Amino acid sequence: MKSRVTLSLDETTVEFLNREAKSQTGGNVSAYVDRLVRHTALAEAAAALGTWYARNPDYAELDELERNSE
């Protein structure tokens, strides 16, 4: 499901979005912004997961031990 939003952006930002959208999506600014936000969200989620695994290095081994003990 898609939702409509209204943004207030300065002209320089709008020009940038139009240029990028033209080169990447054939001019569809909505599709370009959606792709950009999704990419950013995915990158942040991957970084957070990497941080979590770094703080919990024994997680995989402990999980396997727990599953094998059942």
PDB file of N, CA, C and O in Angstrom:
ATOM      1  N   MET A   1       0.836  -1.171   0.000  1.00  0.00           N
ATOM      2  CA  MET A   1       0.000   0.000   0.000  1.00  0.00           C
ATOM      3  C   MET A   1       0.885   1.239   0.000  1.00  0.00           C
ATOM      4  O   MET A   1       1.877   1.302   0.726  1.00  0.00           O
ATOM      5  N   LYS A   2       0.533   2.191  -0.790  1.00  0.00           N
ATOM      6  CA  LYS A   2       1.297   3.429  -0.887  1.00  0.00           C
ATOM      7  C   LYS A   2       0.514   4.547  -0.200  1.00  0.00           C
ATOM      8  O   LYS A   2      -0.716   4.525  -0.160  1.00  0.00           O
ATOM      9  N   SER A   3       1.236   5.513   0.333  1.00  0.00           N
ATOM     10  CA  SER A   3       0.643   6.699   0.945  1.00  0.00           C
ATOM     11  C   SER A   3       1.228   7.925   0.285  1.00  0.00           C
ATOM     12  O   SER A   3       2.378   7.922  -0.154  1.00  0.00           O
ATOM     13  N   ARG A   4       0.451   8.944   0.220  1.00  0.00           N
ATOM     14  CA  ARG A   4       0.904  10.201  -0.366  1.00  0.00           C
ATOM     15  C   ARG A   4       1.437  11.096   0.750  1.00  0.00           C
ATOM     16  O   ARG A   4       0.840  11.179   1.824  1.00  0.00           O
ATOM     17  N   VAL A   5       2.567  11.770   0.495  1.00  0.00           N
ATOM     18  CA  VAL A   5       3.133  12.722   1.445  1.00  0.00           C
ATOM     19  C   VAL A   5       3.450  14.023   0.724  1.00  0.00           C
ATOM     20  O   VAL A   5       3.634  14.047  -0.493  1.00  0.00           O
ATOM     21  N   THR A   6       3.509  15.083   1.480  1.00  0.00           N
ATOM     22  CA  THR A   6       3.892  16.385   0.939  1.00  0.00           C
ATOM     23  C   THR A   6       5.179  16.802   1.632  1.00  0.00           C
ATOM     24  O   THR A   6       5.279  16.740   2.858  1.00  0.00           O
ATOM     25  N   LEU A   7       6.155  17.223   0.852  1.00  0.00           N
ATOM     26  CA  LEU A   7       7.439  17.662   1.394  1.00  0.00           C
ATOM     27  C   LEU A   7       7.674  19.116   1.043  1.00  0.00           C
ATOM     28  O   LEU A   7       7.307  19.570  -0.041  1.00  0.00           O
ATOM     29  N   SER A   8       8.278  19.835   1.950  1.00  0.00           N
ATOM     30  CA  SER A   8       8.709  21.206   1.679  1.00  0.00           C
ATOM     31  C   SER A   8      10.228  21.180   1.573  1.00  0.00           C
ATOM     32  O   SER A   8      10.922  20.982   2.570  1.00  0.00           O
ATOM     33  N   LEU A   9      10.737  21.379   0.370  1.00  0.00           N
ATOM     34  CA  LEU A   9      12.170  21.284   0.109  1.00  0.00           C
ATOM     35  C   LEU A   9      12.643  22.550  -0.575  1.00  0.00           C
ATOM     36  O   LEU A   9      11.885  23.205  -1.290  1.00  0.00           O
ATOM     37  N   ASP A  10      13.921  22.893  -0.346  1.00  0.00           N
ATOM     38  CA  ASP A  10      14.436  24.060  -1.052  1.00  0.00           C
ATOM     39  C   ASP A  10      14.665  23.708  -2.520  1.00  0.00           C
ATOM     40  O   ASP A  10      14.748  22.534  -2.881  1.00  0.00           O
ATOM     41  N   GLU A  11      14.763  24.710  -3.339  1.00  0.00           N
ATOM     42  CA  GLU A  11      14.835  24.526  -4.788  1.00  0.00           C
ATOM     43  C   GLU A  11      16.052  23.706  -5.206  1.00  0.00           C
ATOM     44  O   GLU A  11      15.971  22.923  -6.153  1.00  0.00           O
ATOM     45  N   THR A  12      17.164  23.873  -4.522  1.00  0.00           N
ATOM     46  CA  THR A  12      18.372  23.108  -4.855  1.00  0.00           C
ATOM     47  C   THR A  12      18.129  21.615  -4.662  1.00  0.00           C
ATOM     48  O   THR A  12      18.554  20.800  -5.481  1.00  0.00           O
ATOM     49  N   THR A  13      17.449  21.264  -3.583  1.00  0.00           N
ATOM     50  CA  THR A  13      17.143  19.856  -3.321  1.00  0.00           C
ATOM     51  C   THR A  13      16.187  19.310  -4.375  1.00  0.00           C
ATOM     52  O   THR A  13      16.358  18.184  -4.841  1.00  0.00           O
ATOM     53  N   VAL A  14      15.194  20.087  -4.751  1.00  0.00           N
ATOM     54  CA  VAL A  14      14.239  19.669  -5.771  1.00  0.00           C
ATOM     55  C   VAL A  14      14.954  19.450  -7.103  1.00  0.00           C
ATOM     56  O   VAL A  14      14.692  18.464  -7.791  1.00  0.00           O
ATOM     57  N   GLU A  15      15.844  20.352  -7.465  1.00  0.00           N
ATOM     58  CA  GLU A  15      16.604  20.193  -8.703  1.00  0.00           C
ATOM     59  C   GLU A  15      17.448  18.930  -8.666  1.00  0.00           C
ATOM     60  O   GLU A  15      17.522  18.200  -9.654  1.00  0.00           O
ATOM     61  N   PHE A  16      18.085  18.671  -7.532  1.00  0.00           N
ATOM     62  CA  PHE A  16      18.877  17.451  -7.375  1.00  0.00           C
ATOM     63  C   PHE A  16      17.996  16.215  -7.553  1.00  0.00           C
ATOM     64  O   PHE A  16      18.351  15.298  -8.293  1.00  0.00           O
ATOM     65  N   LEU A  17      16.857  16.194  -6.879  1.00  0.00           N
ATOM     66  CA  LEU A  17      15.950  15.049  -6.986  1.00  0.00           C
ATOM     67  C   LEU A  17      15.480  14.845  -8.422  1.00  0.00           C
ATOM     68  O   LEU A  17      15.412  13.714  -8.903  1.00  0.00           O
ATOM     69  N   ASN A  18      15.160  15.931  -9.098  1.00  0.00           N
ATOM     70  CA  ASN A  18      14.726  15.824 -10.492  1.00  0.00           C
ATOM     71  C   ASN A  18      15.822  15.254 -11.382  1.00  0.00           C
ATOM     72  O   ASN A  18      15.554  14.402 -12.230  1.00  0.00           O
ATOM     73  N   ARG A  19      17.069  15.724 -11.193  1.00  0.00           N
ATOM     74  CA  ARG A  19      18.191  15.208 -11.994  1.00  0.00           C
ATOM     75  C   ARG A  19      18.411  13.722 -11.733  1.00  0.00           C
ATOM     76  O   ARG A  19      18.537  12.930 -12.666  1.00  0.00           O
ATOM     77  N   GLU A  20      18.454  13.357 -10.462  1.00  0.00           N
ATOM     78  CA  GLU A  20      18.689  11.953 -10.112  1.00  0.00           C
ATOM     79  C   GLU A  20      17.543  11.070 -10.592  1.00  0.00           C
ATOM     80  O   GLU A  20      17.775   9.980 -11.115  1.00  0.00           O
ATOM     81  N   ALA A  21      16.331  11.527 -10.421  1.00  0.00           N
ATOM     82  CA  ALA A  21      15.175  10.751 -10.861  1.00  0.00           C
ATOM     83  C   ALA A  21      15.187  10.566 -12.372  1.00  0.00           C
ATOM     84  O   ALA A  21      14.853   9.493 -12.874  1.00  0.00           O
ATOM     85  N   LYS A  22      15.567  11.598 -13.085  1.00  0.00           N
ATOM     86  CA  LYS A  22      15.616  11.506 -14.545  1.00  0.00           C
ATOM     87  C   LYS A  22      16.627  10.443 -14.972  1.00  0.00           C
ATOM     88  O   LYS A  22      16.352   9.650 -15.873  1.00  0.00           O
ATOM     89  N   SER A  23      17.788  10.425 -14.330  1.00  0.00           N
ATOM     90  CA  SER A  23      18.823   9.477 -14.735  1.00  0.00           C
ATOM     91  C   SER A  23      18.569   8.060 -14.232  1.00  0.00           C
ATOM     92  O   SER A  23      19.029   7.099 -14.848  1.00  0.00           O
ATOM     93  N   GLN A  24      17.853   7.916 -13.136  1.00  0.00           N
ATOM     94  CA  GLN A  24      17.700   6.585 -12.547  1.00  0.00           C
ATOM     95  C   GLN A  24      16.321   5.961 -12.717  1.00  0.00           C
ATOM     96  O   GLN A  24      16.193   4.736 -12.719  1.00  0.00           O
ATOM     97  N   THR A  25      15.295   6.782 -12.859  1.00  0.00           N
ATOM     98  CA  THR A  25      13.942   6.220 -12.951  1.00  0.00           C
ATOM     99  C   THR A  25      13.157   6.807 -14.118  1.00  0.00           C
ATOM    100  O   THR A  25      11.933   6.683 -14.171  1.00  0.00           O
ATOM    101  N   GLY A  26      13.845   7.434 -15.035  1.00  0.00           N
ATOM    102  CA  GLY A  26      13.152   8.026 -16.164  1.00  0.00           C
ATOM    103  C   GLY A  26      12.355   9.272 -15.806  1.00  0.00           C
ATOM    104  O   GLY A  26      11.495   9.699 -16.577  1.00  0.00           O
ATOM    105  N   GLY A  27      12.629   9.855 -14.653  1.00  0.00           N
ATOM    106  CA  GLY A  27      11.972  11.089 -14.250  1.00  0.00           C
ATOM    107  C   GLY A  27      10.927  10.932 -13.169  1.00  0.00           C
ATOM    108  O   GLY A  27      10.305  11.918 -12.774  1.00  0.00           O
ATOM    109  N   ASN A  28      10.715   9.733 -12.682  1.00  0.00           N
ATOM    110  CA  ASN A  28       9.719   9.499 -11.643  1.00  0.00           C
ATOM    111  C   ASN A  28      10.339   9.790 -10.275  1.00  0.00           C
ATOM    112  O   ASN A  28      11.000   8.933  -9.689  1.00  0.00           O
ATOM    113  N   VAL A  29      10.118  11.009  -9.774  1.00  0.00           N
ATOM    114  CA  VAL A  29      10.719  11.438  -8.511  1.00  0.00           C
ATOM    115  C   VAL A  29      10.214  10.578  -7.359  1.00  0.00           C
ATOM    116  O   VAL A  29      10.985  10.216  -6.470  1.00  0.00           O
ATOM    117  N   SER A  30       8.941  10.254  -7.368  1.00  0.00           N
ATOM    118  CA  SER A  30       8.372   9.421  -6.311  1.00  0.00           C
ATOM    119  C   SER A  30       9.089   8.077  -6.226  1.00  0.00           C
ATOM    120  O   SER A  30       9.451   7.635  -5.136  1.00  0.00           O
ATOM    121  N   ALA A  31       9.293   7.434  -7.357  1.00  0.00           N
ATOM    122  CA  ALA A  31       9.985   6.140  -7.376  1.00  0.00           C
ATOM    123  C   ALA A  31      11.428   6.293  -6.913  1.00  0.00           C
ATOM    124  O   ALA A  31      11.945   5.436  -6.197  1.00  0.00           O
ATOM    125  N   TYR A  32      12.080   7.381  -7.317  1.00  0.00           N
ATOM    126  CA  TYR A  32      13.465   7.602  -6.905  1.00  0.00           C
ATOM    127  C   TYR A  32      13.558   7.785  -5.393  1.00  0.00           C
ATOM    128  O   TYR A  32      14.411   7.174  -4.748  1.00  0.00           O
ATOM    129  N   VAL A  33      12.689   8.620  -4.821  1.00  0.00           N
ATOM    130  CA  VAL A  33      12.725   8.868  -3.377  1.00  0.00           C
ATOM    131  C   VAL A  33      12.398   7.580  -2.621  1.00  0.00           C
ATOM    132  O   VAL A  33      13.031   7.281  -1.609  1.00  0.00           O
ATOM    133  N   ASP A  34      11.416   6.817  -3.103  1.00  0.00           N
ATOM    134  CA  ASP A  34      11.073   5.552  -2.460  1.00  0.00           C
ATOM    135  C   ASP A  34      12.275   4.620  -2.444  1.00  0.00           C
ATOM    136  O   ASP A  34      12.580   4.020  -1.414  1.00  0.00           O
ATOM    137  N   ARG A  35      12.958   4.494  -3.573  1.00  0.00           N
ATOM    138  CA  ARG A  35      14.140   3.635  -3.668  1.00  0.00           C
ATOM    139  C   ARG A  35      15.249   4.130  -2.729  1.00  0.00           C
ATOM    140  O   ARG A  35      15.895   3.329  -2.054  1.00  0.00           O
ATOM    141  N   LEU A  36      15.461   5.425  -2.690  1.00  0.00           N
ATOM    142  CA  LEU A  36      16.497   6.010  -1.845  1.00  0.00           C
ATOM    143  C   LEU A  36      16.223   5.747  -0.367  1.00  0.00           C
ATOM    144  O   LEU A  36      17.128   5.371   0.378  1.00  0.00           O
ATOM    145  N   VAL A  37      14.979   5.945   0.054  1.00  0.00           N
ATOM    146  CA  VAL A  37      14.621   5.729   1.458  1.00  0.00           C
ATOM    147  C   VAL A  37      14.714   4.254   1.816  1.00  0.00           C
ATOM    148  O   VAL A  37      15.221   3.910   2.884  1.00  0.00           O
ATOM    149  N   ARG A  38      14.235   3.383   0.946  1.00  0.00           N
ATOM    150  CA  ARG A  38      14.321   1.940   1.213  1.00  0.00           C
ATOM    151  C   ARG A  38      15.776   1.494   1.321  1.00  0.00           C
ATOM    152  O   ARG A  38      16.122   0.705   2.200  1.00  0.00           O
ATOM    153  N   HIS A  39      16.625   1.997   0.430  1.00  0.00           N
ATOM    154  CA  HIS A  39      18.048   1.646   0.472  1.00  0.00           C
ATOM    155  C   HIS A  39      18.673   2.113   1.790  1.00  0.00           C
ATOM    156  O   HIS A  39      19.427   1.371   2.420  1.00  0.00           O
ATOM    157  N   THR A  40      18.362   3.331   2.197  1.00  0.00           N
ATOM    158  CA  THR A  40      18.890   3.874   3.447  1.00  0.00           C
ATOM    159  C   THR A  40      18.418   3.049   4.642  1.00  0.00           C
ATOM    160  O   THR A  40      19.209   2.731   5.530  1.00  0.00           O
ATOM    161  N   ALA A  41      17.132   2.704   4.665  1.00  0.00           N
ATOM    162  CA  ALA A  41      16.593   1.909   5.767  1.00  0.00           C
ATOM    163  C   ALA A  41      17.246   0.535   5.829  1.00  0.00           C
ATOM    164  O   ALA A  41      17.565   0.050   6.915  1.00  0.00           O
ATOM    165  N   LEU A  42      17.447  -0.095   4.677  1.00  0.00           N
ATOM    166  CA  LEU A  42      18.087  -1.401   4.642  1.00  0.00           C
ATOM    167  C   LEU A  42      19.533  -1.324   5.118  1.00  0.00           C
ATOM    168  O   LEU A  42      19.993  -2.197   5.855  1.00  0.00           O
ATOM    169  N   ALA A  43      20.246  -0.290   4.702  1.00  0.00           N
ATOM    170  CA  ALA A  43      21.642  -0.113   5.135  1.00  0.00           C
ATOM    171  C   ALA A  43      21.719   0.095   6.643  1.00  0.00           C
ATOM    172  O   ALA A  43      22.604  -0.453   7.300  1.00  0.00           O
ATOM    173  N   GLU A  44      20.799   0.884   7.197  1.00  0.00           N
ATOM    174  CA  GLU A  44      20.788   1.101   8.646  1.00  0.00           C
ATOM    175  C   GLU A  44      20.451  -0.176   9.401  1.00  0.00           C
ATOM    176  O   GLU A  44      21.039  -0.451  10.446  1.00  0.00           O
ATOM    177  N   ALA A  45      19.507  -0.963   8.881  1.00  0.00           N
ATOM    178  CA  ALA A  45      19.141  -2.223   9.528  1.00  0.00           C
ATOM    179  C   ALA A  45      20.316  -3.200   9.503  1.00  0.00           C
ATOM    180  O   ALA A  45      20.584  -3.881  10.493  1.00  0.00           O
ATOM    181  N   ALA A  46      21.010  -3.266   8.375  1.00  0.00           N
ATOM    182  CA  ALA A  46      22.166  -4.162   8.268  1.00  0.00           C
ATOM    183  C   ALA A  46      23.274  -3.733   9.232  1.00  0.00           C
ATOM    184  O   ALA A  46      23.918  -4.577   9.855  1.00  0.00           O
ATOM    185  N   ALA A  47      23.491  -2.444   9.354  1.00  0.00           N
ATOM    186  CA  ALA A  47      24.512  -1.944  10.283  1.00  0.00           C
ATOM    187  C   ALA A  47      24.127  -2.269  11.724  1.00  0.00           C
ATOM    188  O   ALA A  47      24.976  -2.666  12.522  1.00  0.00           O
ATOM    189  N   ALA A  48      22.850  -2.103  12.057  1.00  0.00           N
ATOM    190  CA  ALA A  48      22.388  -2.412  13.413  1.00  0.00           C
ATOM    191  C   ALA A  48      22.547  -3.899  13.710  1.00  0.00           C
ATOM    192  O   ALA A  48      22.949  -4.275  14.812  1.00  0.00           O
ATOM    193  N   LEU A  49      22.233  -4.741  12.736  1.00  0.00           N
ATOM    194  CA  LEU A  49      22.391  -6.184  12.922  1.00  0.00           C
ATOM    195  C   LEU A  49      23.865  -6.542  13.107  1.00  0.00           C
ATOM    196  O   LEU A  49      24.209  -7.367  13.953  1.00  0.00           O
ATOM    197  N   GLY A  50      24.724  -5.922  12.317  1.00  0.00           N
ATOM    198  CA  GLY A  50      26.160  -6.160  12.472  1.00  0.00           C
ATOM    199  C   GLY A  50      26.649  -5.758  13.852  1.00  0.00           C
ATOM    200  O   GLY A  50      27.452  -6.467  14.459  1.00  0.00           O
ATOM    201  N   THR A  51      26.173  -4.630  14.347  1.00  0.00           N
ATOM    202  CA  THR A  51      26.536  -4.176  15.695  1.00  0.00           C
ATOM    203  C   THR A  51      26.056  -5.163  16.739  1.00  0.00           C
ATOM    204  O   THR A  51      26.785  -5.494  17.673  1.00  0.00           O
ATOM    205  N   TRP A  52      24.805  -5.643  16.578  1.00  0.00           N
ATOM    206  CA  TRP A  52      24.256  -6.601  17.540  1.00  0.00           C
ATOM    207  C   TRP A  52      25.091  -7.878  17.569  1.00  0.00           C
ATOM    208  O   TRP A  52      25.433  -8.373  18.642  1.00  0.00           O
ATOM    209  N   TYR A  53      25.420  -8.413  16.385  1.00  0.00           N
ATOM    210  CA  TYR A  53      26.237  -9.627  16.337  1.00  0.00           C
ATOM    211  C   TYR A  53      27.630  -9.392  16.922  1.00  0.00           C
ATOM    212  O   TYR A  53      28.195 -10.288  17.551  1.00  0.00           O
ATOM    213  N   ALA A  54      28.182  -8.209  16.724  1.00  0.00           N
ATOM    214  CA  ALA A  54      29.500  -7.905  17.299  1.00  0.00           C
ATOM    215  C   ALA A  54      29.431  -7.882  18.825  1.00  0.00           C
ATOM    216  O   ALA A  54      30.389  -8.264  19.497  1.00  0.00           O
ATOM    217  N   ARG A  55      28.307  -7.437  19.366  1.00  0.00           N
ATOM    218  CA  ARG A  55      28.132  -7.378  20.829  1.00  0.00           C
ATOM    219  C   ARG A  55      27.713  -8.727  21.410  1.00  0.00           C
ATOM    220  O   ARG A  55      27.791  -8.929  22.621  1.00  0.00           O
ATOM    221  N   ASN A  56      27.276  -9.639  20.565  1.00  0.00           N
ATOM    222  CA  ASN A  56      26.815 -10.952  21.000  1.00  0.00           C
ATOM    223  C   ASN A  56      27.502 -12.045  20.177  1.00  0.00           C
ATOM    224  O   ASN A  56      26.834 -12.800  19.470  1.00  0.00           O
ATOM    225  N   PRO A  57      28.829 -12.132  20.265  1.00  0.00           N
ATOM    226  CA  PRO A  57      29.568 -13.033  19.374  1.00  0.00           C
ATOM    227  C   PRO A  57      29.260 -14.509  19.578  1.00  0.00           C
ATOM    228  O   PRO A  57      29.465 -15.310  18.666  1.00  0.00           O
ATOM    229  N   ASP A  58      28.774 -14.886  20.754  1.00  0.00           N
ATOM    230  CA  ASP A  58      28.495 -16.294  21.029  1.00  0.00           C
ATOM    231  C   ASP A  58      27.064 -16.696  20.689  1.00  0.00           C
ATOM    232  O   ASP A  58      26.664 -17.831  20.945  1.00  0.00           O
ATOM    233  N   TYR A  59      26.296 -15.787  20.122  1.00  0.00           N
ATOM    234  CA  TYR A  59      24.881 -16.052  19.883  1.00  0.00           C
ATOM    235  C   TYR A  59      24.649 -17.317  19.057  1.00  0.00           C
ATOM    236  O   TYR A  59      23.845 -18.164  19.444  1.00  0.00           O
ATOM    237  N   ALA A  60      25.328 -17.454  17.949  1.00  0.00           N
ATOM    238  CA  ALA A  60      25.093 -18.605  17.063  1.00  0.00           C
ATOM    239  C   ALA A  60      25.427 -19.913  17.771  1.00  0.00           C
ATOM    240  O   ALA A  60      24.674 -20.882  17.670  1.00  0.00           O
ATOM    241  N   GLU A  61      26.537 -19.947  18.477  1.00  0.00           N
ATOM    242  CA  GLU A  61      26.928 -21.166  19.180  1.00  0.00           C
ATOM    243  C   GLU A  61      25.946 -21.494  20.299  1.00  0.00           C
ATOM    244  O   GLU A  61      25.568 -22.653  20.472  1.00  0.00           O
ATOM    245  N   LEU A  62      25.530 -20.482  21.060  1.00  0.00           N
ATOM    246  CA  LEU A  62      24.578 -20.708  22.152  1.00  0.00           C
ATOM    247  C   LEU A  62      23.223 -21.154  21.611  1.00  0.00           C
ATOM    248  O   LEU A  62      22.569 -22.010  22.208  1.00  0.00           O
ATOM    249  N   ASP A  63      22.807 -20.595  20.515  1.00  0.00           N
ATOM    250  CA  ASP A  63      21.533 -20.984  19.902  1.00  0.00           C
ATOM    251  C   ASP A  63      21.593 -22.442  19.442  1.00  0.00           C
ATOM    252  O   ASP A  63      20.648 -23.205  19.642  1.00  0.00           O
ATOM    253  N   GLU A  64      22.715 -22.816  18.824  1.00  0.00           N
ATOM    254  CA  GLU A  64      22.857 -24.187  18.360  1.00  0.00           C
ATOM    255  C   GLU A  64      22.871 -25.162  19.549  1.00  0.00           C
ATOM    256  O   GLU A  64      22.252 -26.224  19.485  1.00  0.00           O
ATOM    257  N   LEU A  65      23.568 -24.806  20.618  1.00  0.00           N
ATOM    258  CA  LEU A  65      23.583 -25.651  21.807  1.00  0.00           C
ATOM    259  C   LEU A  65      22.178 -25.822  22.375  1.00  0.00           C
ATOM    260  O   LEU A  65      21.782 -26.920  22.767  1.00  0.00           O
ATOM    261  N   GLU A  66      21.437 -24.728  22.411  1.00  0.00           N
ATOM    262  CA  GLU A  66      20.072 -24.789  22.949  1.00  0.00           C
ATOM    263  C   GLU A  66      19.176 -25.672  22.073  1.00  0.00           C
ATOM    264  O   GLU A  66      18.397 -26.478  22.583  1.00  0.00           O
ATOM    265  N   ARG A  67      19.293 -25.512  20.764  1.00  0.00           N
ATOM    266  CA  ARG A  67      18.465 -26.342  19.868  1.00  0.00           C
ATOM    267  C   ARG A  67      18.841 -27.822  19.970  1.00  0.00           C
ATOM    268  O   ARG A  67      17.972 -28.689  19.887  1.00  0.00           O
ATOM    269  N   ASN A  68      20.116 -28.108  20.145  1.00  0.00           N
ATOM    270  CA  ASN A  68      20.564 -29.511  20.230  1.00  0.00           C
ATOM    271  C   ASN A  68      20.252 -30.149  21.564  1.00  0.00           C
ATOM    272  O   ASN A  68      20.232 -31.375  21.671  1.00  0.00           O
ATOM    273  N   SER A  69      20.007 -29.343  22.585  1.00  0.00           N
ATOM    274  CA  SER A  69      19.723 -29.894  23.917  1.00  0.00           C
ATOM    275  C   SER A  69      18.254 -30.253  24.102  1.00  0.00           C
ATOM    276  O   SER A  69      17.888 -30.862  25.107  1.00  0.00           O
ATOM    277  N   GLU A  70      17.424 -29.891  23.161  1.00  0.00           N
ATOM    278  CA  GLU A  70      15.981 -30.163  23.286  1.00  0.00           C
ATOM    279  C   GLU A  70      15.645 -31.579  22.943  1.00  0.00           C
ATOM    280  O   GLU A  70      14.478 -31.967  22.998  1.00  0.00           O
TER     281      GLU A  70
END
